[in-house]
Amino acid sequence: MQAFADKGYILATGKRPYLLVDFCGGIHVLPKLIADKTVCTKDVRAFLEKDFPPDALPSVDEAKKSIADHRKSIETHLKF
């Protein structure tokens, strides 16, 4: 998960598991972002399920709130 965070994303779950929420609150379906078209959604789920079970991930709304709070703290800091 740290690799996603380093790139400005939070791994979350919603209507589908394994969504990425970006710094602006945009939602991206992780399997669709993989350039290798031989990798399908079930492969991504199988790979991530052991270390990152969907029920242990924040919801999309929780991730968006976390990002909004983080952005607000950055904006507050930059005003000084």
mmCIF file as gemmi writes it, N, C-alpha and C atoms, coordinates in Angstrom:
data_model
loop_
_atom_site.group_PDB
_atom_site.id
_atom_site.type_symbol
_atom_site.label_atom_id
_atom_site.label_alt_id
_atom_site.label_comp_id
_atom_site.label_asym_id
_atom_site.label_entity_id
_atom_site.label_seq_id
_atom_site.pdbx_PDB_ins_code
_atom_site.Cartn_x
_atom_site.Cartn_y
_atom_site.Cartn_z
_atom_site.occupancy
_atom_site.B_iso_or_equiv
_atom_site.pdbx_formal_charge
_atom_site.auth_seq_id
_atom_site.auth_asym_id
_atom_site.pdbx_PDB_model_num
ATOM 1 N N . MET Axp A 1 ? 0.821 -1.187 0 1 0 ? 1 A 1
ATOM 2 C CA . MET Axp A 1 ? 0 0 0 1 0 ? 1 A 1
ATOM 3 C C . MET Axp A 1 ? 0.866 1.252 0 1 0 ? 1 A 1
ATOM 4 N N . GLN Axp A 2 ? 2.052 1.167 0.557 1 0 ? 2 A 1
ATOM 5 C CA . GLN Axp A 2 ? 2.936 2.326 0.598 1 0 ? 2 A 1
ATOM 6 C C . GLN Axp A 2 ? 3.317 2.768 -0.808 1 0 ? 2 A 1
ATOM 7 N N . ALA Axp A 3 ? 3.471 1.823 -1.716 1 0 ? 3 A 1
ATOM 8 C CA . ALA Axp A 3 ? 3.816 2.178 -3.099 1 0 ? 3 A 1
ATOM 9 C C . ALA Axp A 3 ? 2.715 3.026 -3.727 1 0 ? 3 A 1
ATOM 10 N N . PHE Axp A 4 ? 1.45 2.7 -3.442 1 0 ? 4 A 1
ATOM 11 C CA . PHE Axp A 4 ? 0.34 3.515 -3.943 1 0 ? 4 A 1
ATOM 12 C C . PHE Axp A 4 ? 0.375 4.895 -3.3 1 0 ? 4 A 1
ATOM 13 N N . ALA Axp A 5 ? 0.59 4.929 -1.993 1 0 ? 5 A 1
ATOM 14 C CA . ALA Axp A 5 ? 0.628 6.205 -1.268 1 0 ? 5 A 1
ATOM 15 C C . ALA Axp A 5 ? 1.762 7.089 -1.784 1 0 ? 5 A 1
ATOM 16 N N . ASP Axp A 6 ? 2.891 6.483 -2.095 1 0 ? 6 A 1
ATOM 17 C CA . ASP Axp A 6 ? 4.023 7.246 -2.623 1 0 ? 6 A 1
ATOM 18 C C . ASP Axp A 6 ? 3.682 7.914 -3.956 1 0 ? 6 A 1
ATOM 19 N N . LYS Axp A 7 ? 2.757 7.334 -4.683 1 0 ? 7 A 1
ATOM 20 C CA . LYS Axp A 7 ? 2.333 7.885 -5.971 1 0 ? 7 A 1
ATOM 21 C C . LYS Axp A 7 ? 1.096 8.768 -5.838 1 0 ? 7 A 1
ATOM 22 N N . GLY Axp A 8 ? 0.594 8.954 -4.597 1 0 ? 8 A 1
ATOM 23 C CA . GLY Axp A 8 ? -0.554 9.825 -4.366 1 0 ? 8 A 1
ATOM 24 C C . GLY Axp A 8 ? -1.897 9.135 -4.417 1 0 ? 8 A 1
ATOM 25 N N . TYR Axp A 9 ? -1.93 7.83 -4.202 1 0 ? 9 A 1
ATOM 26 C CA . TYR Axp A 9 ? -3.177 7.073 -4.246 1 0 ? 9 A 1
ATOM 27 C C . TYR Axp A 9 ? -3.438 6.376 -2.916 1 0 ? 9 A 1
ATOM 28 N N . ILE Axp A 10 ? -4.724 6.131 -2.652 1 0 ? 10 A 1
ATOM 29 C CA . ILE Axp A 10 ? -5.127 5.285 -1.534 1 0 ? 10 A 1
ATOM 30 C C . ILE Axp A 10 ? -5.874 4.097 -2.127 1 0 ? 10 A 1
ATOM 31 N N . LEU Axp A 11 ? -5.471 2.898 -1.729 1 0 ? 11 A 1
ATOM 32 C CA . LEU Axp A 11 ? -6.164 1.688 -2.151 1 0 ? 11 A 1
ATOM 33 C C . LEU Axp A 11 ? -7.426 1.576 -1.308 1 0 ? 11 A 1
ATOM 34 N N . ALA Axp A 12 ? -8.572 1.465 -1.959 1 0 ? 12 A 1
ATOM 35 C CA . ALA Axp A 12 ? -9.857 1.467 -1.259 1 0 ? 12 A 1
ATOM 36 C C . ALA Axp A 12 ? -10.793 0.432 -1.87 1 0 ? 12 A 1
ATOM 37 N N . THR Axp A 13 ? -11.96 0.332 -1.282 1 0 ? 13 A 1
ATOM 38 C CA . THR Axp A 13 ? -12.981 -0.569 -1.793 1 0 ? 13 A 1
ATOM 39 C C . THR Axp A 13 ? -14.3 0.182 -1.886 1 0 ? 13 A 1
ATOM 40 N N . GLY Axp A 14 ? -15.121 -0.228 -2.81 1 0 ? 14 A 1
ATOM 41 C CA . GLY Axp A 14 ? -16.416 0.408 -3.011 1 0 ? 14 A 1
ATOM 42 C C . GLY Axp A 14 ? -17.357 -0.602 -3.636 1 0 ? 14 A 1
ATOM 43 N N . LYS Axp A 15 ? -17.999 -0.213 -4.728 1 0 ? 15 A 1
ATOM 44 C CA . LYS Axp A 15 ? -18.841 -1.166 -5.453 1 0 ? 15 A 1
ATOM 45 C C . LYS Axp A 15 ? -18.003 -2.319 -5.981 1 0 ? 15 A 1
ATOM 46 N N . ARG Axp A 16 ? -16.736 -2.039 -6.198 1 0 ? 16 A 1
ATOM 47 C CA . ARG Axp A 16 ? -15.756 -3.049 -6.593 1 0 ? 16 A 1
ATOM 48 C C . ARG Axp A 16 ? -14.598 -2.981 -5.608 1 0 ? 16 A 1
ATOM 49 N N . PRO Axp A 17 ? -13.927 -4.096 -5.393 1 0 ? 17 A 1
ATOM 50 C CA . PRO Axp A 17 ? -12.72 -4.019 -4.563 1 0 ? 17 A 1
ATOM 51 C C . PRO Axp A 17 ? -11.558 -3.467 -5.401 1 0 ? 17 A 1
ATOM 52 N N . TYR Axp A 18 ? -10.558 -2.982 -4.714 1 0 ? 18 A 1
ATOM 53 C CA . TYR Axp A 18 ? -9.305 -2.534 -5.327 1 0 ? 18 A 1
ATOM 54 C C . TYR Axp A 18 ? -9.485 -1.357 -6.278 1 0 ? 18 A 1
ATOM 55 N N . LEU Axp A 19 ? -9.971 -0.287 -5.681 1 0 ? 19 A 1
ATOM 56 C CA . LEU Axp A 19 ? -10.082 0.984 -6.369 1 0 ? 19 A 1
ATOM 57 C C . LEU Axp A 19 ? -8.971 1.884 -5.856 1 0 ? 19 A 1
ATOM 58 N N . LEU Axp A 20 ? -8.523 2.78 -6.687 1 0 ? 20 A 1
ATOM 59 C CA . LEU Axp A 20 ? -7.53 3.767 -6.267 1 0 ? 20 A 1
ATOM 60 C C . LEU Axp A 20 ? -8.209 5.124 -6.221 1 0 ? 20 A 1
ATOM 61 N N . VAL Axp A 21 ? -8.017 5.825 -5.106 1 0 ? 21 A 1
ATOM 62 C CA . VAL Axp A 21 ? -8.526 7.177 -4.975 1 0 ? 21 A 1
ATOM 63 C C . VAL Axp A 21 ? -7.307 8.099 -5.054 1 0 ? 21 A 1
ATOM 64 N N . ASP Axp A 22 ? -7.355 9.057 -5.987 1 0 ? 22 A 1
ATOM 65 C CA . ASP Axp A 22 ? -6.197 9.933 -6.187 1 0 ? 22 A 1
ATOM 66 C C . ASP Axp A 22 ? -6.278 11.182 -5.311 1 0 ? 22 A 1
ATOM 67 N N . PHE Axp A 23 ? -5.257 12.01 -5.384 1 0 ? 23 A 1
ATOM 68 C CA . PHE Axp A 23 ? -5.109 13.181 -4.538 1 0 ? 23 A 1
ATOM 69 C C . PHE Axp A 23 ? -6.239 14.191 -4.723 1 0 ? 23 A 1
ATOM 70 N N . CYS Axp A 24 ? -6.915 14.152 -5.862 1 0 ? 24 A 1
ATOM 71 C CA . CYS Axp A 24 ? -8.035 15.057 -6.132 1 0 ? 24 A 1
ATOM 72 C C . CYS Axp A 24 ? -9.384 14.415 -5.828 1 0 ? 24 A 1
ATOM 73 N N . GLY Axp A 25 ? -9.375 13.175 -5.342 1 0 ? 25 A 1
ATOM 74 C CA . GLY Axp A 25 ? -10.616 12.473 -5.023 1 0 ? 25 A 1
ATOM 75 C C . GLY Axp A 25 ? -11.177 11.659 -6.173 1 0 ? 25 A 1
ATOM 76 N N . GLY Axp A 26 ? -10.442 11.578 -7.264 1 0 ? 26 A 1
ATOM 77 C CA . GLY Axp A 26 ? -10.882 10.767 -8.4 1 0 ? 26 A 1
ATOM 78 C C . GLY Axp A 26 ? -10.762 9.286 -8.084 1 0 ? 26 A 1
ATOM 79 N N . ILE Axp A 27 ? -11.652 8.502 -8.664 1 0 ? 27 A 1
ATOM 80 C CA . ILE Axp A 27 ? -11.676 7.057 -8.414 1 0 ? 27 A 1
ATOM 81 C C . ILE Axp A 27 ? -11.249 6.33 -9.684 1 0 ? 27 A 1
ATOM 82 N N . HIS Axp A 28 ? -10.324 5.364 -9.516 1 0 ? 28 A 1
ATOM 83 C CA . HIS Axp A 28 ? -9.79 4.603 -10.638 1 0 ? 28 A 1
ATOM 84 C C . HIS Axp A 28 ? -9.883 3.116 -10.313 1 0 ? 28 A 1
ATOM 85 N N . VAL Axp A 29 ? -10.292 2.322 -11.287 1 0 ? 29 A 1
ATOM 86 C CA . VAL Axp A 29 ? -10.373 0.871 -11.118 1 0 ? 29 A 1
ATOM 87 C C . VAL Axp A 29 ? -8.985 0.304 -11.404 1 0 ? 29 A 1
ATOM 88 N N . LEU Axp A 30 ? -8.354 -0.249 -10.375 1 0 ? 30 A 1
ATOM 89 C CA . LEU Axp A 30 ? -6.974 -0.707 -10.486 1 0 ? 30 A 1
ATOM 90 C C . LEU Axp A 30 ? -6.745 -1.662 -11.661 1 0 ? 30 A 1
ATOM 91 N N . PRO Axp A 31 ? -7.539 -2.722 -11.823 1 0 ? 31 A 1
ATOM 92 C CA . PRO Axp A 31 ? -7.261 -3.637 -12.941 1 0 ? 31 A 1
ATOM 93 C C . PRO Axp A 31 ? -7.279 -2.953 -14.31 1 0 ? 31 A 1
ATOM 94 N N . LYS Axp A 32 ? -8.086 -1.914 -14.462 1 0 ? 32 A 1
ATOM 95 C CA . LYS Axp A 32 ? -8.151 -1.221 -15.756 1 0 ? 32 A 1
ATOM 96 C C . LYS Axp A 32 ? -6.918 -0.355 -16.019 1 0 ? 32 A 1
ATOM 97 N N . LEU Axp A 33 ? -6.155 -0.07 -14.971 1 0 ? 33 A 1
ATOM 98 C CA . LEU Axp A 33 ? -4.955 0.758 -15.136 1 0 ? 33 A 1
ATOM 99 C C . LEU Axp A 33 ? -3.729 -0.049 -15.538 1 0 ? 33 A 1
ATOM 100 N N . ILE Axp A 34 ? -3.851 -1.354 -15.507 1 0 ? 34 A 1
ATOM 101 C CA . ILE Axp A 34 ? -2.719 -2.22 -15.834 1 0 ? 34 A 1
ATOM 102 C C . ILE Axp A 34 ? -2.602 -2.34 -17.348 1 0 ? 34 A 1
ATOM 103 N N . ALA Axp A 35 ? -1.46 -1.974 -17.868 1 0 ? 35 A 1
ATOM 104 C CA . ALA Axp A 35 ? -1.254 -1.935 -19.317 1 0 ? 35 A 1
ATOM 105 C C . ALA Axp A 35 ? -1.241 -3.33 -19.948 1 0 ? 35 A 1
ATOM 106 N N . ASP Axp A 36 ? -0.824 -4.334 -19.192 1 0 ? 36 A 1
ATOM 107 C CA . ASP Axp A 36 ? -0.76 -5.704 -19.711 1 0 ? 36 A 1
ATOM 108 C C . ASP Axp A 36 ? -2.172 -6.268 -19.779 1 0 ? 36 A 1
ATOM 109 N N . LYS Axp A 37 ? -2.722 -6.357 -20.968 1 0 ? 37 A 1
ATOM 110 C CA . LYS Axp A 37 ? -4.107 -6.783 -21.157 1 0 ? 37 A 1
ATOM 111 C C . LYS Axp A 37 ? -4.322 -8.278 -20.915 1 0 ? 37 A 1
ATOM 112 N N . THR Axp A 38 ? -3.241 -9.018 -20.667 1 0 ? 38 A 1
ATOM 113 C CA . THR Axp A 38 ? -3.416 -10.432 -20.311 1 0 ? 38 A 1
ATOM 114 C C . THR Axp A 38 ? -3.75 -10.582 -18.834 1 0 ? 38 A 1
ATOM 115 N N . VAL Axp A 39 ? -3.587 -9.502 -18.059 1 0 ? 39 A 1
ATOM 116 C CA . VAL Axp A 39 ? -3.924 -9.515 -16.634 1 0 ? 39 A 1
ATOM 117 C C . VAL Axp A 39 ? -5.381 -9.096 -16.499 1 0 ? 39 A 1
ATOM 118 N N . CYS Axp A 40 ? -6.193 -9.957 -15.904 1 0 ? 40 A 1
ATOM 119 C CA . CYS Axp A 40 ? -7.603 -9.635 -15.753 1 0 ? 40 A 1
ATOM 120 C C . CYS Axp A 40 ? -7.932 -9.338 -14.283 1 0 ? 40 A 1
ATOM 121 N N . THR Axp A 41 ? -9.144 -8.893 -14.06 1 0 ? 41 A 1
ATOM 122 C CA . THR Axp A 41 ? -9.581 -8.493 -12.719 1 0 ? 41 A 1
ATOM 123 C C . THR Axp A 41 ? -9.391 -9.603 -11.706 1 0 ? 41 A 1
ATOM 124 N N . LYS Axp A 42 ? -9.739 -10.831 -12.072 1 0 ? 42 A 1
ATOM 125 C CA . LYS Axp A 42 ? -9.603 -11.933 -11.107 1 0 ? 42 A 1
ATOM 126 C C . LYS Axp A 42 ? -8.138 -12.177 -10.737 1 0 ? 42 A 1
ATOM 127 N N . ASP Axp A 43 ? -7.217 -11.916 -11.659 1 0 ? 43 A 1
ATOM 128 C CA . ASP Axp A 43 ? -5.788 -12.055 -11.359 1 0 ? 43 A 1
ATOM 129 C C . ASP Axp A 43 ? -5.34 -11.011 -10.328 1 0 ? 43 A 1
ATOM 130 N N . VAL Axp A 44 ? -5.814 -9.778 -10.502 1 0 ? 44 A 1
ATOM 131 C CA . VAL Axp A 44 ? -5.473 -8.704 -9.574 1 0 ? 44 A 1
ATOM 132 C C . VAL Axp A 44 ? -6.031 -9.021 -8.191 1 0 ? 44 A 1
ATOM 133 N N . ARG Axp A 45 ? -7.285 -9.446 -8.153 1 0 ? 45 A 1
ATOM 134 C CA . ARG Axp A 45 ? -7.906 -9.799 -6.863 1 0 ? 45 A 1
ATOM 135 C C . ARG Axp A 45 ? -7.156 -10.936 -6.189 1 0 ? 45 A 1
ATOM 136 N N . ALA Axp A 46 ? -6.835 -11.963 -6.941 1 0 ? 46 A 1
ATOM 137 C CA . ALA Axp A 46 ? -6.114 -13.111 -6.369 1 0 ? 46 A 1
ATOM 138 C C . ALA Axp A 46 ? -4.75 -12.686 -5.823 1 0 ? 46 A 1
ATOM 139 N N . PHE Axp A 47 ? -4.085 -11.776 -6.527 1 0 ? 47 A 1
ATOM 140 C CA . PHE Axp A 47 ? -2.769 -11.314 -6.113 1 0 ? 47 A 1
ATOM 141 C C . PHE Axp A 47 ? -2.843 -10.471 -4.832 1 0 ? 47 A 1
ATOM 142 N N . LEU Axp A 48 ? -3.862 -9.626 -4.722 1 0 ? 48 A 1
ATOM 143 C CA . LEU Axp A 48 ? -3.947 -8.689 -3.604 1 0 ? 48 A 1
ATOM 144 C C . LEU Axp A 48 ? -4.71 -9.212 -2.379 1 0 ? 48 A 1
ATOM 145 N N . GLU Axp A 49 ? -5.608 -10.173 -2.581 1 0 ? 49 A 1
ATOM 146 C CA . GLU Axp A 49 ? -6.495 -10.618 -1.497 1 0 ? 49 A 1
ATOM 147 C C . GLU Axp A 49 ? -5.78 -11.068 -0.235 1 0 ? 49 A 1
ATOM 148 N N . LYS Axp A 50 ? -4.675 -11.757 -0.373 1 0 ? 50 A 1
ATOM 149 C CA . LYS Axp A 50 ? -3.989 -12.293 0.804 1 0 ? 50 A 1
ATOM 150 C C . LYS Axp A 50 ? -3.474 -11.17 1.71 1 0 ? 50 A 1
ATOM 151 N N . ASP Axp A 51 ? -2.784 -10.207 1.136 1 0 ? 51 A 1
ATOM 152 C CA . ASP Axp A 51 ? -2.197 -9.129 1.924 1 0 ? 51 A 1
ATOM 153 C C . ASP Axp A 51 ? -3.146 -7.949 2.151 1 0 ? 51 A 1
ATOM 154 N N . PHE Axp A 52 ? -4.101 -7.773 1.254 1 0 ? 52 A 1
ATOM 155 C CA . PHE Axp A 52 ? -5.009 -6.636 1.336 1 0 ? 52 A 1
ATOM 156 C C . PHE Axp A 52 ? -6.453 -7.084 1.103 1 0 ? 52 A 1
ATOM 157 N N . PRO Axp A 53 ? -7.047 -7.794 2.068 1 0 ? 53 A 1
ATOM 158 C CA . PRO Axp A 53 ? -8.432 -8.229 1.881 1 0 ? 53 A 1
ATOM 159 C C . PRO Axp A 53 ? -9.352 -7.01 1.761 1 0 ? 53 A 1
ATOM 160 N N . PRO Axp A 54 ? -10.321 -7.061 0.859 1 0 ? 54 A 1
ATOM 161 C CA . PRO Axp A 54 ? -11.188 -5.901 0.635 1 0 ? 54 A 1
ATOM 162 C C . PRO Axp A 54 ? -11.858 -5.378 1.906 1 0 ? 54 A 1
ATOM 163 N N . ASP Axp A 55 ? -12.234 -6.262 2.823 1 0 ? 55 A 1
ATOM 164 C CA . ASP Axp A 55 ? -12.91 -5.798 4.036 1 0 ? 55 A 1
ATOM 165 C C . ASP Axp A 55 ? -11.966 -5.057 4.991 1 0 ? 55 A 1
ATOM 166 N N . ALA Axp A 56 ? -10.664 -5.117 4.749 1 0 ? 56 A 1
ATOM 167 C CA . ALA Axp A 56 ? -9.695 -4.403 5.574 1 0 ? 56 A 1
ATOM 168 C C . ALA Axp A 56 ? -9.323 -3.037 4.974 1 0 ? 56 A 1
ATOM 169 N N . LEU Axp A 57 ? -9.785 -2.772 3.767 1 0 ? 57 A 1
ATOM 170 C CA . LEU Axp A 57 ? -9.469 -1.513 3.087 1 0 ? 57 A 1
ATOM 171 C C . LEU Axp A 57 ? -10.477 -0.434 3.467 1 0 ? 57 A 1
ATOM 172 N N . PRO Axp A 58 ? -10.058 0.822 3.401 1 0 ? 58 A 1
ATOM 173 C CA . PRO Axp A 58 ? -11.028 1.892 3.643 1 0 ? 58 A 1
ATOM 174 C C . PRO Axp A 58 ? -12.041 1.944 2.503 1 0 ? 58 A 1
ATOM 175 N N . SER Axp A 59 ? -13.217 2.446 2.813 1 0 ? 59 A 1
ATOM 176 C CA . SER Axp A 59 ? -14.201 2.654 1.757 1 0 ? 59 A 1
ATOM 177 C C . SER Axp A 59 ? -13.76 3.843 0.915 1 0 ? 59 A 1
ATOM 178 N N . VAL Axp A 60 ? -14.369 3.998 -0.233 1 0 ? 60 A 1
ATOM 179 C CA . VAL Axp A 60 ? -14.053 5.135 -1.1 1 0 ? 60 A 1
ATOM 180 C C . VAL Axp A 60 ? -14.333 6.438 -0.349 1 0 ? 60 A 1
ATOM 181 N N . ASP Axp A 61 ? -15.448 6.5 0.381 1 0 ? 61 A 1
ATOM 182 C CA . ASP Axp A 61 ? -15.785 7.713 1.125 1 0 ? 61 A 1
ATOM 183 C C . ASP Axp A 61 ? -14.751 8.008 2.209 1 0 ? 61 A 1
ATOM 184 N N . GLU Axp A 62 ? -14.286 6.975 2.908 1 0 ? 62 A 1
ATOM 185 C CA . GLU Axp A 62 ? -13.254 7.161 3.923 1 0 ? 62 A 1
ATOM 186 C C . GLU Axp A 62 ? -11.952 7.652 3.286 1 0 ? 62 A 1
ATOM 187 N N . ALA Axp A 63 ? -11.599 7.077 2.154 1 0 ? 63 A 1
ATOM 188 C CA . ALA Axp A 63 ? -10.378 7.491 1.453 1 0 ? 63 A 1
ATOM 189 C C . ALA Axp A 63 ? -10.488 8.932 0.981 1 0 ? 63 A 1
ATOM 190 N N . LYS Axp A 64 ? -11.65 9.306 0.442 1 0 ? 64 A 1
ATOM 191 C CA . LYS Axp A 64 ? -11.846 10.683 -0.014 1 0 ? 64 A 1
ATOM 192 C C . LYS Axp A 64 ? -11.743 11.664 1.153 1 0 ? 64 A 1
ATOM 193 N N . LYS Axp A 65 ? -12.3 11.3 2.303 1 0 ? 65 A 1
ATOM 194 C CA . LYS Axp A 65 ? -12.216 12.168 3.478 1 0 ? 65 A 1
ATOM 195 C C . LYS Axp A 65 ? -10.77 12.307 3.931 1 0 ? 65 A 1
ATOM 196 N N . SER Axp A 66 ? -10.045 11.206 3.96 1 0 ? 66 A 1
ATOM 197 C CA . SER Axp A 66 ? -8.64 11.242 4.352 1 0 ? 66 A 1
ATOM 198 C C . SER Axp A 66 ? -7.839 12.155 3.423 1 0 ? 66 A 1
ATOM 199 N N . ILE Axp A 67 ? -8.09 12.047 2.141 1 0 ? 67 A 1
ATOM 200 C CA . ILE Axp A 67 ? -7.394 12.88 1.164 1 0 ? 67 A 1
ATOM 201 C C . ILE Axp A 67 ? -7.78 14.342 1.322 1 0 ? 67 A 1
ATOM 202 N N . ALA Axp A 68 ? -9.062 14.608 1.531 1 0 ? 68 A 1
ATOM 203 C CA . ALA Axp A 68 ? -9.511 15.988 1.718 1 0 ? 68 A 1
ATOM 204 C C . ALA Axp A 68 ? -8.864 16.597 2.962 1 0 ? 68 A 1
ATOM 205 N N . ASP Axp A 69 ? -8.786 15.83 4.038 1 0 ? 69 A 1
ATOM 206 C CA . ASP Axp A 69 ? -8.14 16.308 5.265 1 0 ? 69 A 1
ATOM 207 C C . ASP Axp A 69 ? -6.655 16.592 5.013 1 0 ? 69 A 1
ATOM 208 N N . HIS Axp A 70 ? -6.013 15.698 4.28 1 0 ? 70 A 1
ATOM 209 C CA . HIS Axp A 70 ? -4.593 15.877 3.967 1 0 ? 70 A 1
ATOM 210 C C . HIS Axp A 70 ? -4.373 17.115 3.102 1 0 ? 70 A 1
ATOM 211 N N . ARG Axp A 71 ? -5.21 17.29 2.096 1 0 ? 71 A 1
ATOM 212 C CA . ARG Axp A 71 ? -5.096 18.465 1.237 1 0 ? 71 A 1
ATOM 213 C C . ARG Axp A 71 ? -5.317 19.748 2.03 1 0 ? 71 A 1
ATOM 214 N N . LYS Axp A 72 ? -6.281 19.722 2.946 1 0 ? 72 A 1
ATOM 215 C CA . LYS Axp A 72 ? -6.568 20.899 3.769 1 0 ? 72 A 1
ATOM 216 C C . LYS Axp A 72 ? -5.365 21.248 4.641 1 0 ? 72 A 1
ATOM 217 N N . SER Axp A 73 ? -4.724 20.231 5.222 1 0 ? 73 A 1
ATOM 218 C CA . SER Axp A 73 ? -3.556 20.503 6.062 1 0 ? 73 A 1
ATOM 219 C C . SER Axp A 73 ? -2.399 21.065 5.229 1 0 ? 73 A 1
ATOM 220 N N . ILE Axp A 74 ? -2.242 20.58 4.017 1 0 ? 74 A 1
ATOM 221 C CA . ILE Axp A 74 ? -1.197 21.107 3.13 1 0 ? 74 A 1
ATOM 222 C C . ILE Axp A 74 ? -1.495 22.561 2.779 1 0 ? 74 A 1
ATOM 223 N N . GLU Axp A 75 ? -2.752 22.835 2.432 1 0 ? 75 A 1
ATOM 224 C CA . GLU Axp A 75 ? -3.135 24.205 2.063 1 0 ? 75 A 1
ATOM 225 C C . GLU Axp A 75 ? -2.944 25.154 3.25 1 0 ? 75 A 1
ATOM 226 N N . THR Axp A 76 ? -3.292 24.694 4.444 1 0 ? 76 A 1
ATOM 227 C CA . THR Axp A 76 ? -3.116 25.513 5.645 1 0 ? 76 A 1
ATOM 228 C C . THR Axp A 76 ? -1.643 25.791 5.875 1 0 ? 76 A 1
ATOM 229 N N . HIS Axp A 77 ? -0.829 24.766 5.715 1 0 ? 77 A 1
ATOM 230 C CA . HIS Axp A 77 ? 0.615 24.918 5.901 1 0 ? 77 A 1
ATOM 231 C C . HIS Axp A 77 ? 1.206 25.895 4.879 1 0 ? 77 A 1
ATOM 232 N N . LEU Axp A 78 ? 0.747 25.844 3.661 1 0 ? 78 A 1
ATOM 233 C CA . LEU Axp A 78 ? 1.298 26.696 2.611 1 0 ? 78 A 1
ATOM 234 C C . LEU Axp A 78 ? 0.908 28.167 2.778 1 0 ? 78 A 1
ATOM 235 N N . LYS Axp A 79 ? -0.134 28.435 3.54 1 0 ? 79 A 1
ATOM 236 C CA . LYS Axp A 79 ? -0.561 29.822 3.765 1 0 ? 79 A 1
ATOM 237 C C . LYS Axp A 79 ? 0.412 30.573 4.656 1 0 ? 79 A 1
ATOM 238 N N . PHE Axp A 80 ? 1.204 29.831 5.431 1 0 ? 80 A 1
ATOM 239 C CA . PHE Axp A 80 ? 2.152 30.472 6.362 1 0 ? 80 A 1
ATOM 240 C C . PHE Axp A 80 ? 3.431 30.79 5.7 1 0 ? 80 A 1
